[in-house]
Every structure is written in structure tokens, then in C-alpha cells.
């Protein structure tokens, strides 16, 4: 039932200045907070919750709660002194501190602990899936290697922390006995932290005598973490905003716009792609795009496959482990990543003016990319003027030789002209995309089945959404490459290697965005 919710509300209100709007309720059916259907609307900017510092779990609040002095040689201080990296912790120190404390099951936070997801809900996180299930659902996806790394590293983090805890006289629960935190408890706690924690700090009120700096840190915020994520072009948008207010020492949650009776209370986790959402939170969302049509989904493109020693057409400018996050959308989003990925496939030039040919590495700053591409659009409406000073066009400090055509016939080490080398690079880029698309192990028919039925098994639905978004991104850039090649050479046979049925039957590509990117590339390059 919802008794845990009432206990949580009462616990928050028992703390000084804690507040929860009396018309907020929890729906067990949809697992979300909402405004009661018989309540009055909440106007814009009204306080909905106030969560005092005493009800938060963060490294600094743990130190205050345990009365840890700066010179104390405790488990918390030793974790603070650790270095994050291959030789120590995989997860952040702050995440490990909060997870360790939560795993000790502190009795003073029992109302909050009772509100946390069940083990079955935490199992939606892919790092808790079996190796067989991961391979079946996400085989071929670059997300798989990240999940596998996380599965491996969480056990190492636990053993590192266990060693520290065993060396201290006091456990996180302040008992004098050695701590007894199991891996299962730590694993569950870390799942809670990575999927529900916020970044913030209330330790700027003169209570910093615990030796920790007032900086943004991992913070669990009861009640606020029951609000679901909304983002993108969906009709429903976030209707809450929150602020870590150091002046009053609490997290203040206000309405953003009017909240009507029956409305769910929603926040946003940020502009995250479905791969990020599944990896961090255990869910994904359909139609994950912004109002301007840009996709929040990205595809982590690796030009070199570290697991294949016999990969054909090794990109000449790529190194093992290098990757580019490809993103669909208007040219201001898609051009920069497309250019960076294509650069991997160019043969190094022989000219001393190599830096001017390195358009993708030394071109306009990405912050100025949108303005630069808009300038390209304006330029097509201006008649050519032989008297224009070339330096006047160099708004971003670039060597414009590559852009204005002066470098078109320069040769690379193979004696190819720039146009020939570019067509070759484009063809190899497309081949690599096709190769990666064909490597996915989830059959197309199964993926479509999962996408059409969201009720039977949500993890399967979420995995299918991720695979679908990645294939759609690859299809988008394959189309871009093909259109560029045909514009450069109408007789091009760039479509000779077929796309997999999975790519061809995925959601439709935004033709307008393809054309925008192709046109921008042709204007800049040729």
C-alpha cells in the first residue's frame, strides 16, 4: 500500500521547517507522485516540498551526523583520501560514501529506506542483468562494454571499501564493532545512489567544520526522488524545479507553471539519451527528442574494434579506444560529430599545410558551430564578389584554405587528390557504420515485438528502445554519407554494400535534417 508514503511525509514534516503539500499523493499503479484529483490547482512558483538538511544523505551530512572531526581517522575520511581511477575506485568517492552509509541501514532513515525501490525494480538497471541476457538484448551495442565494465568494477569497489571499513573501530552506524556490510547490501545501495541521487550541497551555512569543502556532491533527497523524468517534445513537461538553498538549509521544490488536479509531479534528469537513461536509471523513453527536432539519443561510434584483430579498413587517423558520440538532429548538433568521425578515415596529407586540411580538428569551436553554419546559409544568398578580402570571412580564427577550395587538389601519401581521398574516407566511414549495424544480435522481429508491448517485461522494452535509437542514428549518418558521395560523384557506387534489415526497418530518418547536414558539408568543404 501507500503507508510508506505517509510515513515518509510525516518524517519530513517532523524535521524543523519540513513541508509537503497536503494534496500530494503517491499512485501505486503508476509509481509516481501526483496532485490529488479533488485538490485545487497549484499556481506557478508555489512551494510544494521543503526537505531539510537533516533528511538528506550526502558525504558532508554523513560527517555531521557522525560528528566526524577533520582529524578523525574514520572510514569516511579514508574514502575521501582515495583516488578515483584504475588503481582504486571506479565509482566516484562521493557515490561510494553515500552507498556505504546507506548499506549500513541507518535506523534514523528508516522511513526513507522504506520508500526506496524494491530489488525487482533495481533489477531494471542493466548492470544487474545476467551476462546471457545482456548479450542477447544488447549484443553489438557499445553500451554493452560499459555495462560489463560496471559489473566488474563494482565488486572491486566493494572490496576496497571493505578493507577500509575493517581498519576502523567504528562502523558507519557508529557501533564499536567491525562493520558488516555485505556485497548484496552495497550493490543495492549503489544502485539506489546511481539511479536516484542529485548533485547539490547545503553545507555552506557555517557547518563546514567536518573538513569537507562546500561543493556539489552526491545527495539523496527523500520524496523528490519519487518524481519521474520528463524531457523532450512530449506533451507532458516537467512541472517542478528544485533548489539547494544554503540560506535556509534545505532543498526547496517549487511548481514550474500551473499543476492541475490529477497531474503527475515531474522533474527532468537532463537531456540524456536512452543509452544514458538505461545505464544510469534503468529505463528509456520513446520519442526522445527536443522541440527543435534534435535527438537526445547518441551512438558511441568506435572506428576501431578492439575485439577484432582482423578488422578490415583500419582508419588511418584512429587509435584504439577512440570514440565519437554521433547525434541526429539539425546541422548545429550533427555536423561537429559527423566531421570528427569522418576525420578518422582520412589518409594523412603530405603537404606542409596539413593543419589547414585538418578541418575537423582545427575548425570552428563547437560553441560557435551553430553560428558558423548559419553564416553558411546566409552566404548562399550573397553573390560572389572577387573583391572580398578572404580574412574578413575568417570569423573564428581558421585557416580558410580548406574551405574556399584552394586545397582541393593537394595530394596525400597515396597520390590521391583531396576529392578522391574524401570519397574514399566517406566510403570507409559508411562501411564501418554498416559493419556495426549488422553486428547487433537482437533480431529485428524480436525488437519490433518488444517495442509494441511495454507491459510484459519493461527491461526488454527499454533495451529495444536503446537498440532502435542506435540503429536509427547509424541509418541517419549512412544516409548523409550516401547523399554527399552522390553529390560529389553521381556515378558513385557507395550503396554497393547493403544495409541490414534492422537498419532499413527502423524508425524513419528525418530527411530535412539529412539534407541540412549534407548541404552544410558541401558548402564548407566544396
C-alpha positions, 0 to 999 in steps of 0.5 A: 500500500501507500503507508510508506508514503505517509510515513515518509511525509510525516518524517519530513514534516517532523524535521524543523521547517519540513513541508509537503503539500497536503494534496500530494499523493503517491499512485501505486499503479503508476509509481509516481507522485501526483496532485490529488484529483479533488485538490485545487490547482497549484499556481506557478512558483508555489512551494510544494516540498521543503526537505531539510538538511537533516533528511538528506544523505550526502558525504558532508551530512554523513560527517555531521551526523557522525560528528566526524572531526577533520582529524578523525581517522574514520572510514569516511575520511579514508574514502575521501583520501582515495583516488578515483581511477584504475588503481582504486575506485571506479565509482566516484568517492562521493557515490561510494560514501553515500552507498556505504552509509546507506548499506549500513541501514541507518535506523534514523532513515528508516522511513526513507529506506522504506520508500526506496525501490524494491530489488525487482525494480533495481533489477531494471538497471542493466548492470544487474542483468545476467551476462546471457541476457545482456548479450542477447538484448544488447549484443553489438551495442557499445553500451554493452562494454560499459555495462560489463565494465560496471559489473566488474568494477563494482565488486572491486569497489566493494572490496576496497571499501571493505578493507577500509571499513575493517581498519576502523573501530567504528562502523558507519552506524557508529557501533564499536564493532567491525562493520558488516556490510555485505556485497548484496547490501552495497550493490543495492545501495549503489544502485539506489545512489546511481539511479536516484541521487542529485548533485547539490550541497547545503553545507555552506551555512557555517557547518563546514567544520567536518573538513569537507569543502562546500561543493556539489556532491552526491545527495539523496533527497527523500520524496523528490526522488519519487518524481519521474523524468520528463524531457523532450517534445512530449506533451507532458513537461516537467512541472517542478524545479528544485533548489539547494538553498544554503540560506535556509538549509534545505532543498526547496521544490517549487511548481514550474507553471500551473499543476492541475488536479490529477497531474503527475509531479515531474522533474527532468534528469537532463537531456540524456539519451536512452543509452544514458537513461538505461545505464544510469536509471534503468529505463528509456523513453520513446520519442526522445527528442527536443522541440527543435527536432534534435535527438537526445539519443547518441551512438558511441561510434568506435572506428576501431574494434578492439575485439577484432584483430582482423578488422578490415579498413583500419582508419588511418587517423584512429587509435584504439579506444577512440570514440565519437558520440554521433547525434541526429538532429539539425546541422548545429548538433550533427555536423561537429560529430559527423566531421570528427568521425569522418576525420578518422578515415582520412589518409594523412596529407603530405603537404606542409599545410596539413593543419589547414586540411585538418578541418575537423580538428582545427575548425570552428569551436563547437560553441560557435558551430551553430553560428558558423553554419548559419553564416553558411546559409546566409552566404548562399544568398550573397553573390560572389564578389572577387573583391572580398578580402578572404580574412574578413570571412575568417570569423573564428580564427581558421585557416580558410584554405580548406574551405574556399577550395584552394586545397582541393587538389593537394595530394596525400601519401597515396597520390590521391587528390583531396576529392578522391581521398574524401570519397574514399574516407566517406566510403570507409566511414559508411562501411564501418557504420554498416559493419556495426549495424549488422553486428547487433544480435537482437533480431529485428522481429524480436525488437519490433515485438518488444517495442509494441508491448511495454507491459510484459517485461519493461527491461526488454522494452527499454533495451529495444528502445536503446537498440532502435535509437542506435540503429536509427542514428547509424541509418541517419549518418549512412544516409548523409554519407550516401547523399554527399558521395552522390553529390560529389560523384553521381556515378558513385557506387557507395550503396554497393554494400547493403544495409541490414534489415534492422537498419532499413526497418527502423524508425524513419530518418528525418530527411530535412535534417539529412539534407541540412547536414549534407548541404552544410558539408558541401558548402564548407568543404566544396 
